[in-house]
Amino acid sequence: MTSASTTIRRKNGLLAAALAAGIALALGACSADGGDSPASEKTAAASTRTVSTPEGSVKIPAHPTRVVSVHAWSTESLFDLGVTPLGVEDSGAEYVPPRYLARWSKAEKVAQGATIDFEKIAALKPDLIVGVDVPYLKQDYAKLSAIAPTVLAPFGGDETWQDYPKFTAEYVGAGTELAALKKKYDDAIAAAKETYAEQLATTKWDVIQGGFDAGNYWIYSTTSPVGSVLTELGAQFASATAGVKAGGTNSVSYEKTDLLADADEIIYYTNNDGTPANNIDKLFALQGYQNLPAVKAGHTVGTADFLPGSYSDGLGLLGSITDALKKDATQ
């Protein structure tokens, strides 16, 4: 789910005109005395609510029924929460977690990366558009809002991966479903902490991914999605990951395999089929990497849930970690 986003600039004057026409029709439908009756005003108020977003306060349906998602993390959380979006982003089937693939495949594809098909979204007649406040969606916020109320989860601050399902649930009114998902995850964390307490206290982890800088791989911080799950478990970190500034990544040359020398476990990003993602195989091919203690001991962990957007993803990531701990315990 990690990729370099490109910006787009697509004219959409027709949508703005359509919105204006819709407002005119709505005004024309008012009662003959020139305004809504007190009863109709109360009904309208009861059918909407106001939520806070990075783009300001937005009035949305109290119970949205025609939801479109323009970001993968929102899409995955919607599926988790039992909401079937009419339209979703097309991140490529190979990048959609298998647990969501069947439902994702059935939905209309309304965006591909930063390229949004506004006309297709409008044709779906959504009553709510959800996403994440990444730069390219922030840029297109006005166009999306001209189609339907648009709510984007915060991005780029101190958020953790758990904030994306939290905000998505708030926007679609799925607080009960969110609480059940969170409890399931919290219970799994507690069970793993108890089961693997001894190993977690002594095993040092490094978190890596193939980078998007030519010739470099990335080392992730303790506050990255993987790092945050490990932290919840009470795990320890090796020097490479421990040395990354919170919320950031260090981009280092593939040749610098020695940075991972004190890791007992190395966890990295894979494609859904288990193959190494984002060119990290270039690192794996180096003799220096193959000579690392963790690698020689077989203590490397690949996970397709490296960048979770939902609680099911988080549980998948936790499963990858605990599978490794279980394997190590039997060696």
N, C-alpha and C positions, 0 to 999 in steps of 0.2 A: 504494500500500500504506500510505500514510500517512493515518490518520483518527483523529478523537477517539474513544477507546474509552469505552463506557458500561458501567456495572457492573450486574450482575444478582444477584438473590437468589432462587434456586429451591430449594424443599425437596426433599430426596432421601433421606428416611429408608429407603425401600425398598431402595436400593442398599446402604446400610450393613448392613441386615438380611440381604440376599443374601450379602454378603461374610462375615458371621458364620456363616451357614448353610454356606457353602462351606468355611470353616475346620473346622467341626464334622464335615463329611463326610470331609474329608482326614484328620482325626485318627482317625475311625472306621475308616479304611482301613488303619491301621498294623497291623503284625504282632501276632499274639496275645500276644507276650511284652511288649507295651506300648511298643515303640519300633522304630525302623528298624534294620536290620542295618548293619554297617559298610560293606558293599558298596553298599547303597542310598544311604547318606549320601554316599559318594564320587560316585555317579552324580548325585545332586542338586547337589552342589557343582560338578561339572563342567558342569552344564547352566545354571548361573547365574554372574553376575559382578556386582561392585559398582562403581558409578560415582559420582563426585561431582557434585552439582548445587547450584544456589543454595538449594534446599530441603533440602539435606543429602544423605547417602549413600543411594543407592537400589540395591536388589538387582534386577537385570533378567535376562531370558533371555540366555544366551550367544549365541544365534542366533534373534532374534525373527522370527516368520513372519506375525504378524497385527498390523500396525502401524496405528495411527490417529494422524493429525496434526491438531492444533487451532490451528495458526498457519500463515499463508501462507509464511513464510520456511522453516519446517521442511518444508512440503509440497514446495516447489520444490527444496530440497536432496535430499529423498528421491527425487524423480524423476530428478535428476541422478545420484544414486548407484545407480540401477537398482532402487530399492525401490518397489513399487506399494502405497501405503497403501489400506487398506479404506475408511477414512473421512477426509474432509478438511473444512476450513473453507469456508464459502461466502462469499467476499469479493466475489462478483459476477463473472460471466464477462467483463465489460468490463475488469476489473482483473487478470485472469489473463494473464500473458504468453503470446502465441500458441504459443510453443514447448512449453508445458505444457497447453494448453487441451483437447486431445483426451483425454489421460489424466485430467486433473482432472474433466472432464465425466462420466466413467464411475464415479468414486468416489462413495460415499454422502456426503451433506452432513450433517455432525454439529454444525456451529456456524455462526452468522451474527454476525460481529463478536464482541461479548462475550456473546451469548446462546448457551449451550451446551446441546445436547440430550443429557443424560446417559443417558436411557433408550435412545436410538438408539445411542449409543456402547456401552453395555452389551450391546445385542442383537448387536453385531458380534463380541463375545467377543474383544477384543484381548488380546494378551499384552504389548503395550507401547503407551503413549501418549506422543507427543513434541510439544514445542511450544517456546515462548520465554517467559521469565519476565517478561512484561509484567504490569502491575498486575491486570488482570481475570483472567488465568490463575493468577496467584499467589493471588488471592482464592478461586478454585475448586479449588485444588490438592488439598485434602483429599477433595473429592467425586470428582475424577478418579482419585486414588490408590485410592479404595475400589473402583473398577472394575478397574484394572490398574496395574502399576508405571508411574509417570509421571515423565518426565524433561524438564525445561525448560532450555533454553540460557540462559546469563546474559544479562541485559539491564540497561541503565541505568548501566553503569560505563565502563570504557575499551575496551569491545569495538569491533571493526571489523566490517564486513559479512562478512569472511572467517571470523569466529569462528562464525557460525551454521552454515555447512556443516561446519565442523570438529567442533563438538559433536554435530551430527546424525549425522555419520559415526561418531563414537565410540559413540553410543548404539545404533546399529543394526549395529555391527561391520563397517563398510565402509571401513576404512583404506586398502586397496589402491586402491579406486575414487576415494577422496578425493585420494590422491597423484597419480593420473593427471590428475584435473581441475585440481589446483593447478599441475602442471607445464605443462599446456596454457595456463593463464592466465599463468604466469610467463614462458613462452616468447613469448607474444604481447606482453606488456609490454616485454620486452627488444628484440623486433623493432621495435616502435613507437618506442622510445627512440632506436634507431639511425637509423631512417628519417627521423624528424621532429626530430632533435636541434636543428637550427638554429631552427626555428619554436618549439619548446618553450622555448628559452632566451630568447625575446624576446616571446612572446605572453602577455598577461595575461588571466586568466579571472575572471569573477564567476559565482557559482552561486546561482540564485534559484528560488523556487517560489511559486505562489499560496498565500496563508496562510489560516488558519482564523480569523483575527481580522478582524472587519468593517472593510473599508476599508484593509487592510494586505496587503502581500506579505512573504515571508520571504527573507532573505539567509542562505545557509548558510556554514559555516566550512570551513577547509582540511582538517578532519578528518572532514567529512561523507563519505558514500559516494562522491559525485562528487569531492569534494576529495581523498580518499585515493587514488583512481585517478590523478588529475592529479599528485599528489605523487609517486607511484611513477614516473610518466613524467618527473619533473623539471620540470614546468610551473611557471610563475609565476602569481601571483594579483594581481588588481586590488585597490584599497584597500577596497572594500566587503566582499568575502569575507575578505581578509586581516585586517580589523578585527573579525571575529566571534570571540568566545571559543571556544576548542577545545571541540568537542562540542555547541555550542549553535547557535542561530539568532537573528538580529535581525529583529524584526517592525517594519516601517516602513510609513508611509503610501504609498499608491499614487502620491501626488503627488510623492514624493521620488525622482524619476527621476534627478536629478543625482548621486545616490550611485553610479550606474553609469557615470559619464561617462568614466572612465579605463580602462574594460575594452576589450580588443581582441576578446574573445569572451564571449558571455553564454550559459550553458547552463541549461536549464530543464526542468521535468517535463511530459511529455505523456501523454495517454491512449494506449491501444494503437492507435487509429486515427490518431494523429499530431496530434490537436487539443490545444490547450493545456489542462492539467489544473488543477483547484483554483482557478478564477477568475483565473488569471494573465492571461487575455485582457483583463481590466479594465485592467491595467497597459499592455498592448500597444496599447490604443486611445488612450492619451494622447499628445498631440502631443509632450510632453517626452520620452517614450520613443522615439517615432519619429524624433526629432532626435538621438538618441545616436549617436556615431561608429560603434560596433559595429553598430547596427541599420541605419544608412544604408549601411554597407558590406556588409550581408548576412551578418554574422558572428554569427548566433544559432544555437544548437544545441538542438533538442528531442530528448528521449530518454524512452522509456517505462521504461527501466531505471535511473531516477533513484535508486531505493531498492532495490538488489539484495539478494536473499536467498540467492543461489546463485552458483556459479562461472559457469554459463551466463549468468545475469543480468549478472555482472561483465564477461564477454566482450562481451555486448551493449552495455553502457555504454562499454567501451573502443572498440568499433566505432563508436559515435556520435561519440566524440571524434576518432578517427583519420580518419573520413570528413570531418569538418570541416577537419582539418589538410590532408588531401589536396586538398580543394576550394580551400582558401586558397592552396596551393602552385601551383595552376594559374591563379590569377587574376593 
